[in-house]
Amino acid sequence: MDPPDMNSEDYIPPLRYGSNDNWTWHRRDKSPEVRLYGNNFQSALFHPNWSSGTAGVRGTRMLNNGRYFWELHLSKRIFGTSMMFGIGTKKARLHADSFTNLIGEDANSWGLSHKGLLWHAGARTHYTKPFRENVHTVIGIYFDGIAGTLSYYKDKKCLGVAFRGLHQVKEPLYPIICSTAAKTEMVLSTTRRDYINLQDRCRSVIVKLIKKKKDLEELYVPTRIRNFLAEEMPEATVPLKVVNDNKADENSKRID
């Protein structure tokens, strides 16, 4: 079923009765022009010095056969050739030495650009109005692996189904973001997923009452159940140093 069309006043995010999902940006599957930092590496900074191409990063969550929703907070620096949000297989490129619409450049990925265009297999389709430049924007992405659809939300408004037939993709699919513009930032938030079964739902309730992984050792449960509970808990990470991007645009060596 397609997600309903909602305005910001009666906005109900997809999977609000689902489970929190603990995935983040991959620390290795990324362009060298992407810097990850913050809580569990959820913040991605593109081209921290200047830009001469397109940089992307892949998420750690495999999406196939499930329902997932995540939000991206885009900083006010929205400009350039292409800032994109979507999904793709591991065959999708994460770096290019040119300004291009990287997500959707071939059959391995599907994406939306800040110009309001959908891209897949090198072809573009008009989808929504271009984003206002230099205005903070929140993008929601809803992947329904059962129905095979990918839908987008913009500032709490559903834009409708963007892609169909994704349940027929046999290779693993992952979230991807990319940007051509210097010192642009996207922060991952509100990651949620649908429950797989009753056991999965019970695990989610138990994990909410456990603050640290070491507290699992105090539970009098079999090792296999303890390991099953541990899979739902986020790993502790050390934040990276934030790159300072407070200098005026004209003082940066940005090309794009």
Backbone as JSON, one array per atom type, in Angstrom:
{
  "sequence": "MDPPDMNSEDYIPPLRYGSNDNWTWHRRDKSPEVRLYGNNFQSALFHPNWSSGTAGVRGTRMLNNGRYFWELHLSKRIFGTSMMFGIGTKKARLHADSFTNLIGEDANSWGLSHKGLLWHAGARTHYTKPFRENVHTVIGIYFDGIAGTLSYYKDKKCLGVAFRGLHQVKEPLYPIICSTAAKTEMVLSTTRRDYINLQDRCRSVIVKLIKKKKDLEELYVPTRIRNFLAEEMPEATVPLKVVNDNKADENSKRID",
  "N": [[0.85, -1.2, 0.0], [0.51, 2.23, -0.81], [2.07, 4.97, 0.92], [0.09, 7.34, 2.77], [-0.92, 10.61, 1.59], [0.16, 13.4, 3.28], [-0.04, 16.45, 5.14], [2.04, 18.81, 6.97], [0.69, 19.35, 9.34], [-0.87, 17.15, 10.13], [0.96, 15.14, 10.15], [2.11, 11.87, 10.22], [4.67, 9.83, 10.86], [6.0, 7.14, 8.86], [5.95, 3.73, 10.03], [5.79, 4.28, 12.77], [4.97, 2.73, 14.85], [6.78, 0.79, 14.79], [10.08, -0.57, 15.29], [12.96, 1.03, 16.75], [15.82, 1.5, 14.71], [19.11, 0.5, 14.47], [21.32, 1.57, 12.63], [24.0, 2.98, 10.68], [26.23, 5.26, 8.9], [28.59, 3.78, 6.69], [31.9, 3.16, 7.62], [33.9, 2.46, 5.91], [32.88, 1.98, 3.34], [32.8, 4.37, 1.46], [33.38, 7.57, -0.12], [36.67, 9.06, -0.26], [36.33, 11.71, 0.15], [34.45, 12.14, 2.07], [33.66, 12.82, 5.39], [33.06, 11.3, 8.46], [31.34, 11.72, 11.53], [30.31, 12.47, 14.94], [27.51, 11.24, 16.95], [27.67, 7.86, 16.91], [28.65, 7.99, 14.3], [26.75, 9.27, 12.61], [26.66, 11.61, 11.24], [27.49, 13.08, 8.17], [29.94, 14.71, 6.39], [30.58, 16.35, 3.43], [33.2, 16.83, 1.12], [35.23, 18.42, 2.75], [37.15, 20.46, 2.45], [37.48, 21.59, -0.31], [35.67, 21.17, -3.41], [35.95, 18.93, -6.13], [34.58, 17.07, -7.46], [32.29, 14.3, -7.05], [31.0, 12.94, -4.1], [30.17, 10.09, -2.13], [28.42, 8.02, 0.33], [27.72, 4.88, 1.82], [25.06, 3.27, 3.61], [24.91, 1.09, 6.53], [22.78, -0.62, 6.73], [21.08, -3.36, 5.37], [18.44, -3.54, 3.13], [16.58, -5.19, 1.81], [13.52, -7.02, 1.53], [12.26, -6.01, 3.78], [10.67, -3.36, 5.77], [11.53, -0.02, 6.0], [12.32, 3.14, 7.45], [13.88, 6.3, 7.28], [15.32, 9.45, 8.25], [16.87, 12.4, 6.96], [18.71, 15.12, 7.9], [19.37, 18.02, 6.35], [21.92, 20.39, 6.12], [21.97, 24.03, 6.04], [23.43, 24.61, 3.83], [22.63, 24.09, 0.9], [23.16, 23.5, -2.29], [24.81, 23.69, -5.51], [25.76, 21.23, -8.06], [24.58, 18.68, -7.57], [22.92, 17.2, -4.9], [22.16, 14.24, -3.33], [19.88, 11.52, -2.42], [19.13, 8.22, -1.65], [18.97, 4.77, -2.65], [20.96, 1.8, -3.21], [22.87, -0.87, -4.76], [25.87, -2.71, -3.85], [27.39, -2.36, -6.04], [27.11, 0.17, -6.89], [28.66, 3.27, -7.58], [30.69, 5.27, -5.36], [32.2, 7.47, -5.58], [33.28, 10.07, -7.77], [35.29, 11.76, -10.11], [34.16, 14.08, -11.11], [31.45, 16.43, -11.52], [28.43, 15.1, -10.96], [25.25, 13.3, -11.19], [25.3, 11.01, -9.09], [23.93, 8.91, -7.74], [21.84, 6.75, -9.24], [22.98, 6.9, -11.68], [23.39, 4.62, -13.11], [22.07, 1.25, -13.54], [22.32, 0.32, -10.97], [21.47, 1.85, -8.83], [19.08, 4.09, -7.2], [17.76, 7.29, -6.99], [17.03, 10.59, -5.56], [17.51, 13.94, -6.42], [18.5, 17.21, -5.19], [17.52, 18.94, -6.95], [15.0, 18.17, -7.51], [14.62, 15.99, -9.13], [14.22, 12.58, -10.13], [16.45, 9.85, -10.42], [17.54, 7.06, -12.27], [19.22, 4.35, -13.78], [20.59, 6.08, -15.46], [18.67, 7.78, -16.45], [16.41, 10.53, -16.05], [13.61, 11.82, -14.17], [11.02, 14.14, -13.62], [9.99, 14.97, -10.34], [9.45, 16.49, -7.97], [9.31, 19.9, -6.73], [12.28, 21.9, -7.1], [14.63, 22.04, -4.38], [14.77, 24.71, -2.02], [17.57, 26.75, -1.99], [20.14, 26.92, 0.49], [18.51, 26.62, 2.76], [17.46, 25.01, 5.66], [16.56, 21.63, 5.49], [14.49, 18.72, 5.81], [14.62, 15.42, 4.9], [12.68, 12.58, 4.38], [12.81, 9.06, 3.98], [11.19, 6.28, 2.77], [11.3, 2.92, 2.56], [9.75, 0.18, 1.22], [10.11, -3.01, 1.19], [8.48, -5.14, 0.76], [6.26, -4.39, -0.78], [7.81, -3.31, -2.71], [8.51, -0.61, -3.13], [9.78, 2.79, -3.13], [9.59, 5.71, -1.33], [9.41, 9.28, -0.82], [9.68, 11.88, 1.67], [9.33, 15.32, 2.36], [10.2, 17.77, 4.53], [8.2, 16.88, 6.34], [6.09, 16.26, 4.65], [4.48, 14.03, 2.54], [5.72, 13.0, -0.55], [4.96, 11.07, -2.27], [5.06, 7.88, -4.07], [8.16, 7.08, -5.45], [9.75, 5.17, -6.8], [9.17, 1.9, -8.13], [8.83, -1.73, -8.07], [11.05, -2.67, -6.72], [11.21, -4.9, -5.13], [11.91, -6.89, -6.79], [14.59, -6.79, -7.15], [17.48, -8.6, -6.81], [19.99, -8.41, -5.63], [21.63, -7.26, -2.6], [20.34, -4.26, -1.15], [21.12, -0.92, -0.14], [21.01, 2.1, 1.9], [22.04, 5.22, 0.43], [23.85, 8.27, 0.18], [24.89, 11.33, -1.42], [26.99, 14.06, -2.58], [27.91, 16.94, -4.49], [28.74, 19.37, -3.68], [30.85, 21.62, -1.84], [31.61, 21.32, 1.63], [29.08, 20.48, 2.55], [26.49, 19.0, 4.48], [24.92, 16.11, 5.88], [22.76, 14.66, 8.2], [21.96, 11.69, 9.74], [18.9, 10.49, 11.06], [16.11, 9.38, 13.13], [15.78, 6.57, 12.51], [13.92, 3.83, 11.64], [12.27, 0.6, 11.69], [10.17, -2.06, 10.48], [8.61, -4.6, 12.47], [9.76, -7.97, 12.41], [8.7, -10.37, 13.4], [6.91, -11.81, 16.24], [8.85, -12.48, 18.14], [10.89, -10.71, 17.49], [9.62, -8.29, 18.13], [9.34, -8.6, 20.92], [12.04, -8.59, 21.66], [12.74, -5.95, 21.1], [11.32, -4.54, 23.07], [12.56, -5.47, 25.41], [15.22, -4.61, 25.04], [14.96, -1.85, 25.25], [14.95, -1.47, 27.96], [17.47, -1.96, 28.77], [20.52, -0.47, 29.38], [23.26, -0.66, 28.75], [25.54, -2.75, 26.9], [27.04, -4.45, 28.5], [25.36, -4.92, 30.58], [23.81, -6.97, 29.77], [25.04, -9.29, 30.56], [24.17, -9.74, 33.09], [21.72, -10.8, 32.89], [19.75, -13.67, 33.39], [19.7, -15.69, 31.18], [19.82, -17.97, 28.37], [22.86, -18.24, 26.41], [22.51, -17.98, 23.64], [20.13, -16.5, 23.44], [20.96, -14.2, 24.71], [22.87, -13.27, 22.91], [21.18, -12.77, 20.78], [19.68, -10.62, 21.74], [21.72, -8.75, 21.94], [22.26, -8.07, 19.33], [20.48, -6.09, 18.68], [21.3, -3.8, 19.93], [23.0, -0.67, 19.79], [26.42, -0.1, 18.76], [29.08, 1.25, 20.7], [30.81, 4.17, 19.84], [33.63, 6.27, 19.01], [33.53, 9.7, 18.69], [34.45, 11.54, 15.75], [36.66, 14.25, 14.9], [35.13, 17.33, 14.25], [34.92, 18.99, 11.17], [35.7, 22.32, 10.59], [33.43, 24.46, 9.17], [32.73, 27.1, 9.09], [33.71, 29.28, 7.8], [33.37, 31.92, 5.42], [31.7, 31.45, 2.29], [33.03, 32.56, 0.1], [35.63, 32.49, 0.88], [36.4, 29.91, 0.82], [37.88, 27.2, -1.03], [36.19, 26.18, -2.87], [35.07, 24.54, -5.77], [32.77, 23.58, -7.02]],
  "CA": [[0.0, 0.0, 0.0], [1.26, 3.46, -0.86], [1.88, 5.79, 2.11], [-0.89, 8.39, 2.51], [-0.43, 11.97, 1.4], [-0.09, 14.12, 4.52], [0.64, 17.72, 5.31], [2.83, 18.86, 8.19], [-0.15, 19.46, 10.52], [-1.32, 15.83, 10.57], [2.02, 14.23, 9.73], [2.37, 10.66, 11.0], [5.78, 9.18, 10.15], [5.85, 5.69, 8.62], [6.52, 2.78, 10.99], [5.91, 4.87, 14.11], [4.76, 1.65, 15.81], [7.83, -0.2, 14.59], [11.21, -0.57, 16.22], [14.12, 1.83, 16.41], [16.77, 0.73, 13.93], [20.44, 0.98, 14.82], [22.33, 1.52, 11.58], [24.68, 4.25, 10.49], [27.02, 5.31, 7.66], [29.68, 2.82, 6.7], [33.17, 3.85, 7.79], [34.81, 2.1, 4.81], [32.2, 2.1, 2.05], [32.55, 5.79, 1.25], [34.39, 8.35, -0.84], [37.65, 9.72, 0.61], [35.91, 13.09, 0.36], [33.38, 12.15, 3.08], [34.13, 12.71, 6.78], [31.99, 10.88, 9.36], [31.58, 12.11, 12.91], [29.1, 12.57, 15.74], [26.99, 10.06, 17.64], [27.62, 6.64, 16.09], [28.99, 8.35, 12.93], [25.54, 9.53, 11.85], [26.83, 12.85, 10.48], [28.39, 12.96, 7.02], [30.36, 15.99, 5.82], [31.1, 16.12, 2.09], [34.2, 17.77, 0.62], [35.49, 19.34, 3.87], [38.01, 21.58, 2.07], [36.91, 22.1, -1.55], [35.11, 20.08, -4.19], [36.31, 18.79, -7.54], [33.91, 15.87, -7.93], [31.09, 13.85, -6.36], [31.36, 12.02, -3.01], [29.02, 9.4, -1.55], [28.65, 7.06, 1.42], [26.68, 3.85, 1.9], [24.62, 2.9, 4.95], [25.21, -0.28, 6.94], [21.55, -1.42, 6.78], [20.58, -4.02, 4.17], [17.02, -3.19, 3.13], [15.71, -6.13, 1.09], [12.48, -7.83, 2.17], [11.75, -5.38, 5.0], [10.17, -2.0, 5.66], [12.45, 0.85, 6.74], [12.15, 4.58, 7.28], [14.94, 7.1, 7.9], [15.29, 10.87, 7.93], [18.13, 13.08, 6.76], [18.68, 16.56, 8.14], [20.32, 18.69, 5.48], [22.31, 21.71, 6.62], [21.5, 25.14, 5.2], [24.23, 24.67, 2.61], [22.03, 23.29, -0.16], [23.49, 24.16, -3.54], [25.69, 22.87, -6.33], [25.24, 20.41, -9.16], [23.7, 17.59, -7.15], [22.9, 16.56, -3.59], [21.24, 13.14, -3.61], [19.48, 10.62, -1.35], [18.46, 7.09, -2.26], [19.41, 3.42, -2.31], [21.7, 1.15, -4.29], [23.61, -2.08, -4.45], [27.28, -2.45, -3.61], [28.02, -2.04, -7.32], [26.94, 1.61, -7.14], [29.86, 4.05, -7.28], [30.61, 6.21, -4.25], [33.08, 8.61, -5.86], [33.53, 10.41, -9.17], [36.12, 12.96, -10.27], [33.39, 15.03, -11.91], [30.17, 16.78, -10.91], [27.44, 14.25, -11.63], [24.19, 12.7, -10.39], [25.94, 9.72, -8.86], [22.91, 7.9, -7.42], [20.95, 6.62, -10.38], [23.72, 7.03, -12.94], [23.24, 3.35, -13.83], [20.99, 0.39, -13.04], [22.65, -0.16, -9.63], [21.01, 2.74, -7.77], [17.86, 4.86, -7.4], [17.93, 8.44, -6.13], [16.4, 11.89, -5.74], [18.44, 15.05, -6.27], [17.9, 18.42, -4.62], [16.88, 19.66, -8.06], [13.64, 17.64, -7.64], [14.62, 14.98, -10.18], [14.52, 11.19, -9.82], [17.44, 9.28, -11.34], [17.79, 5.6, -12.28], [19.71, 3.85, -15.06], [21.04, 7.18, -16.29], [17.53, 8.57, -16.93], [15.83, 11.38, -15.02], [12.18, 12.08, -14.21], [10.61, 15.19, -12.69], [9.29, 14.38, -9.2], [8.97, 17.53, -7.09], [9.95, 21.2, -6.95], [13.66, 21.99, -6.61], [14.74, 22.5, -3.0], [15.27, 26.07, -1.85], [18.98, 26.74, -1.61], [20.54, 27.52, 1.77], [17.42, 26.51, 3.73], [17.49, 23.71, 6.32], [15.52, 20.75, 4.94], [14.46, 17.35, 6.34], [14.17, 14.44, 3.91], [12.34, 11.26, 4.88], [12.85, 8.03, 2.94], [10.46, 5.08, 3.2], [11.51, 1.77, 1.68], [8.87, -0.96, 1.47], [10.66, -4.12, 0.44], [7.42, -6.1, 0.47], [5.56, -3.85, -1.95], [8.82, -2.97, -3.71], [8.42, 0.82, -3.43], [10.6, 3.77, -2.42], [8.85, 6.97, -1.28], [10.14, 10.37, -0.15], [9.0, 12.92, 2.41], [10.11, 16.56, 2.45], [9.69, 18.63, 5.6], [7.0, 16.26, 6.9], [5.04, 16.1, 3.65], [4.73, 12.89, 1.66], [5.8, 13.35, -1.96], [4.42, 9.96, -3.05], [5.97, 6.8, -4.48], [9.12, 7.5, -6.47], [10.2, 4.01, -7.57], [8.44, 0.65, -7.9], [9.48, -2.94, -8.56], [12.32, -2.92, -6.03], [11.19, -6.25, -4.55], [12.47, -7.8, -7.78], [16.05, -6.68, -7.13], [18.02, -9.76, -6.09], [21.19, -8.04, -4.89], [21.36, -6.45, -1.41], [20.18, -2.82, -1.32], [21.54, -0.14, 1.02], [20.86, 3.55, 1.76], [23.19, 5.95, -0.09], [23.73, 9.71, 0.0], [26.07, 11.88, -2.07], [26.95, 15.5, -2.82], [29.0, 17.53, -5.26], [29.04, 20.71, -3.15], [31.81, 21.68, -0.74], [31.19, 21.57, 3.01], [27.68, 20.19, 2.76], [26.36, 18.02, 5.57], [23.66, 15.4, 6.08], [22.76, 13.95, 9.47], [20.99, 10.6, 9.78], [18.11, 10.46, 12.29], [14.81, 8.72, 13.06], [15.85, 5.3, 11.78], [12.95, 2.88, 12.17], [12.0, -0.56, 10.85], [9.0, -2.86, 10.84], [8.93, -5.84, 13.17], [9.76, -9.17, 11.57], [7.8, -11.34, 14.02], [6.65, -11.54, 17.65], [10.13, -12.56, 18.84], [11.57, -9.44, 17.21], [8.92, -7.26, 18.91], [9.71, -8.81, 22.33], [13.42, -8.15, 21.83], [12.76, -4.5, 21.1], [10.84, -4.09, 24.37], [13.59, -5.78, 26.42], [16.41, -3.78, 24.81], [14.68, -0.5, 25.74], [15.18, -1.45, 29.4], [18.89, -2.24, 29.0], [21.26, 0.73, 29.02], [24.57, -0.96, 28.2], [25.69, -4.15, 26.49], [27.57, -5.27, 29.59], [24.25, -5.28, 31.46], [23.25, -8.23, 29.3], [25.66, -10.39, 31.29], [23.46, -9.94, 34.36], [20.46, -11.48, 32.63], [19.82, -15.13, 33.51], [19.11, -16.25, 29.97], [20.81, -18.72, 27.59], [23.8, -17.44, 25.62], [21.95, -17.69, 22.32], [19.17, -15.4, 23.59], [21.74, -13.01, 25.03], [23.45, -12.79, 21.65], [20.07, -12.26, 19.98], [19.38, -9.3, 22.28], [22.85, -7.86, 21.67], [22.2, -7.63, 17.93], [19.6, -4.92, 18.58], [21.88, -2.67, 20.65], [24.02, 0.04, 19.02], [27.79, -0.17, 19.22], [29.66, 2.51, 21.15], [31.83, 4.66, 18.93], [34.32, 7.48, 19.41], [33.27, 10.73, 17.68], [35.56, 12.12, 15.03], [36.76, 15.7, 14.97], [34.28, 18.02, 13.28], [35.63, 19.92, 10.31], [35.14, 23.66, 10.71], [32.97, 24.99, 7.89], [32.1, 28.37, 9.38], [34.26, 30.35, 6.97], [32.48, 32.38, 4.35], [31.82, 30.67, 1.06], [34.0, 33.11, -0.82], [36.98, 32.22, 1.35], [36.72, 28.51, 0.61], [38.42, 26.91, -2.35], [35.16, 25.38, -3.51], [34.96, 24.64, -7.22], [31.38, 23.36, -7.4]],
  "C": [[0.88, 1.24, 0.0], [1.04, 4.25, 0.43], [0.93, 6.92, 1.8], [-0.23, 9.74, 2.32], [-0.82, 12.78, 2.62], [0.55, 15.48, 4.47], [1.28, 17.76, 6.69], [1.96, 18.88, 9.45], [-0.6, 18.08, 11.04], [-0.3, 14.75, 10.18], [2.17, 13.07, 10.72], [3.47, 9.91, 10.28], [5.53, 7.7, 9.94], [6.52, 4.89, 9.75], [6.67, 3.36, 12.39], [5.66, 3.82, 15.2], [5.78, 0.52, 15.61], [8.92, -0.07, 15.63], [12.25, 0.45, 15.78], [15.14, 0.96, 15.69], [18.16, 1.32, 14.1], [21.44, 0.76, 13.7], [22.92, 2.92, 11.39], [25.4, 4.25, 9.15], [28.25, 4.44, 7.78], [31.03, 3.55, 6.71], [34.18, 3.51, 6.7], [34.17, 2.26, 3.44], [31.8, 3.56, 1.8], [33.65, 6.4, 0.4], [35.41, 8.9, 0.15], [37.3, 11.17, 0.9], [34.7, 13.2, 1.29], [34.01, 11.95, 4.45], [32.93, 12.36, 7.64], [32.33, 11.27, 10.79], [30.26, 12.09, 13.66], [28.7, 11.24, 16.37], [26.85, 8.88, 16.68], [27.85, 6.93, 14.6], [27.76, 8.59, 12.06], [25.63, 10.8, 11.02], [27.85, 12.65, 9.37], [28.66, 14.35, 6.46], [31.05, 15.71, 4.49], [32.09, 17.23, 1.7], [34.56, 18.81, 1.69], [36.37, 20.52, 3.52], [37.49, 22.28, 0.82], [36.45, 20.9, -2.37], [35.6, 20.12, -5.62], [35.64, 17.55, -8.13], [32.67, 15.57, -7.1], [31.47, 12.79, -5.33], [30.1, 11.4, -2.41], [29.43, 8.47, -0.42], [27.45, 6.13, 1.49], [26.32, 3.58, 3.35], [24.91, 1.45, 5.25], [23.97, -1.19, 6.9], [21.22, -2.03, 5.41], [19.05, -3.96, 4.21], [16.09, -4.27, 2.6], [14.73, -6.85, 2.02], [11.97, -7.26, 3.48], [11.17, -4.02, 4.72], [11.0, -1.11, 6.57], [12.14, 2.32, 6.44], [13.31, 5.29, 7.96], [14.82, 8.54, 7.43], [16.71, 11.41, 7.83], [17.93, 14.56, 7.0], [19.78, 17.19, 7.3], [20.64, 20.07, 6.05], [21.83, 22.78, 5.65], [22.28, 25.26, 3.89], [23.69, 23.68, 1.58], [22.26, 24.02, -1.47], [24.3, 23.2, -4.39], [24.98, 22.07, -7.41], [24.24, 19.38, -8.67], [23.97, 17.18, -5.71], [21.81, 15.5, -3.67], [21.04, 12.22, -2.42], [18.73, 9.46, -1.99], [19.0, 5.77, -1.78], [20.2, 2.86, -3.48], [22.36, -0.12, -3.82], [25.07, -1.73, -4.19], [28.05, -2.17, -4.9], [27.93, -0.54, -7.63], [28.2, 2.36, -6.73], [29.61, 5.01, -6.12], [31.55, 7.4, -4.44], [33.22, 8.8, -7.37], [34.33, 11.7, -9.21], [35.47, 13.96, -11.21], [32.1, 15.32, -11.18], [29.07, 16.04, -11.65], [26.36, 13.82, -10.67], [24.58, 11.25, -10.15], [24.93, 8.61, -8.56], [21.9, 7.85, -8.56], [21.66, 6.79, -11.71], [23.67, 5.76, -13.78], [22.16, 2.52, -13.16], [21.2, -0.07, -11.61], [22.14, 0.74, -8.5], [19.8, 3.55, -8.21], [17.94, 6.07, -6.47], [17.14, 9.66, -6.52], [17.45, 12.96, -5.53], [17.72, 16.27, -5.72], [17.3, 19.31, -5.71], [15.45, 19.16, -8.3], [13.5, 16.55, -8.67], [14.93, 13.58, -9.63], [15.49, 10.66, -10.87], [17.52, 7.77, -11.16], [18.19, 5.21, -13.69], [20.08, 4.97, -16.02], [19.93, 8.07, -16.82], [16.93, 9.36, -15.77], [14.35, 11.59, -15.26], [11.85, 13.18, -13.22], [9.72, 14.59, -11.6], [8.7, 15.44, -8.29], [9.69, 18.84, -7.41], [11.39, 21.16, -6.47], [13.68, 22.53, -5.18], [15.21, 23.96, -3.0], [16.71, 26.01, -1.36], [19.18, 27.45, -0.28], [19.4, 27.62, 2.78], [17.45, 25.11, 4.34], [16.3, 22.87, 5.88], [15.63, 19.36, 5.56], [13.86, 16.43, 5.28], [13.88, 13.11, 4.6], [12.32, 10.26, 3.73], [12.19, 6.76, 3.49], [10.63, 3.99, 2.16], [10.6, 0.63, 2.12], [9.32, -2.11, 0.6], [9.64, -5.2, 0.12], [6.64, -5.66, -0.77], [6.53, -3.47, -3.06], [8.83, -1.5, -4.09], [9.41, 1.63, -2.6], [9.87, 5.11, -2.5], [9.67, 8.0, -0.51], [9.18, 11.3, 0.58], [9.91, 14.15, 2.43], [9.46, 17.48, 3.46], [8.3, 18.19, 6.05], [5.82, 16.18, 5.92], [5.41, 14.96, 2.71], [4.68, 13.34, 0.2], [5.28, 12.23, -2.87], [5.49, 8.95, -3.43], [6.85, 7.29, -5.62], [9.54, 6.35, -7.38], [9.39, 2.78, -7.18], [9.27, -0.53, -8.42], [10.77, -3.3, -7.85], [12.36, -4.28, -5.34], [11.76, -7.28, -5.53], [13.99, -7.74, -7.85], [16.62, -7.79, -6.25], [19.24, -9.43, -5.24], [20.82, -7.21, -3.66], [21.32, -4.96, -1.74], [20.52, -2.09, -0.02], [21.2, 1.34, 0.82], [22.16, 4.17, 1.24], [22.86, 7.44, -0.11], [24.99, 10.2, -0.7], [25.89, 13.37, -2.29], [28.14, 15.92, -3.67], [29.51, 18.81, -4.61], [29.95, 20.66, -1.92], [31.13, 21.99, 0.58], [29.69, 21.45, 3.2], [27.56, 19.02, 3.72], [24.97, 17.41, 5.59], [23.78, 14.57, 7.35], [21.63, 12.93, 9.47], [20.23, 10.63, 11.12], [16.85, 9.65, 12.05], [14.85, 7.45, 12.21], [14.89, 4.29, 12.42], [12.75, 1.73, 11.18], [10.75, -1.27, 11.35], [9.46, -4.1, 11.6], [8.85, -7.03, 12.22], [8.75, -10.19, 12.08], [7.63, -10.98, 15.49], [7.95, -11.57, 18.46], [10.92, -11.25, 18.68], [10.95, -8.31, 18.04], [9.28, -7.37, 20.4], [11.14, -8.33, 22.6], [13.5, -6.63, 21.92], [12.33, -3.93, 22.45], [11.9, -4.31, 25.45], [14.79, -4.85, 26.28], [16.2, -2.36, 25.31], [14.96, -0.36, 27.23], [16.64, -1.7, 29.77], [19.72, -1.06, 28.51], [22.59, 0.43, 28.33], [24.66, -2.44, 27.85], [26.2, -5.02, 27.64], [26.48, -5.67, 30.58], [23.58, -6.58, 31.03], [23.8, -9.42, 30.08], [24.94, -10.71, 32.6], [22.11, -10.62, 34.16], [20.65, -12.99, 32.69], [19.07, -15.77, 32.34], [20.19, -17.03, 29.23], [21.67, -17.8, 26.73], [23.22, -17.06, 24.26], [20.95, -16.55, 22.38], [19.9, -14.11, 23.9], [22.37, -12.41, 23.76], [22.38, -12.19, 20.74], [19.69, -10.85, 20.45], [20.47, -8.3, 21.93], [22.83, -7.33, 20.24], [21.4, -6.35, 17.76], [20.22, -3.66, 19.19], [22.97, -2.01, 19.82], [25.39, -0.12, 19.62], [28.25, 1.21, 19.67], [30.78, 2.91, 20.2], [32.44, 5.94, 19.47], [34.1, 8.54, 18.33], [34.55, 11.21, 17.02], [35.55, 13.62, 15.17], [35.93, 16.33, 13.87], [35.13, 18.99, 12.47], [34.94, 21.27, 10.37], [34.73, 24.18, 9.34], [32.29, 26.34, 8.07], [32.66, 29.53, 8.56], [33.28, 30.71, 5.86], [32.74, 31.61, 3.08], [32.92, 31.21, 0.16], [35.43, 32.85, -0.38], [37.38, 30.77, 1.16], [37.22, 28.32, -0.81], [37.47, 26.04, -3.14], [35.16, 25.61, -5.01], [33.52, 24.54, -7.65], [30.5, 24.46, -6.78]]
}
